[in-house]
Amino acid sequence: MLTTELAISIAVNIIVLAFFAGVYVSTIKNHEKMIENLGIIIDVKIKDLKENFEKHLNRVEQKQDKHNNVIERMVRVEDSCKSAHKRMDEVEDFQHNCIFKKGSK
């Protein structure tokens, strides 16, 4: 037979055990919610980083296109300059030849 003290002790232990089991279950549920919220926050941050990366990449690509355009234009300017120098040399040769032909007559 159980004595009154033993019965009270068992009842108190069961109540304490139930309390801590409830705290444990509540803590687990809170952790699950926190993990879920962190997952959502991480997804949002990843999306923001991706958008910022794409924005910066587009800006770099535009700058690269402008740079490539400048290079193409400079190649055309250099070709034109070479052609102009060649024509100037031909004019100088023509002038030189005209001066010496007049001087020899």
Stockholm file with secondary structure:
# STOCKHOLM 1.0

chainA/1-105         MLTTELAISIAVNIIVLAFFAGVYVSTIKNHEKMIENLGIIIDVKIKDLKENFEKHLNRVEQKQDKHNNVIERMVRVEDSCKSAHKRMDEVEDFQHNCIFKKGSK
#=GR chainA/1-105 SS CCCHHHHHHHHHHHHHHHHHHHHHHHHHHHHHHHHHHHHHHHHHHHHHHHHHHHHHHHHHHHHHHHHHHHHHHHHHHHHHHHHHHHHHHHHHHHHHHHHHHHHHC
#=GC SS_cons         CCCHHHHHHHHHHHHHHHHHHHHHHHHHHHHHHHHHHHHHHHHHHHHHHHHHHHHHHHHHHHHHHHHHHHHHHHHHHHHHHHHHHHHHHHHHHHHHHHHHHHHHC
//
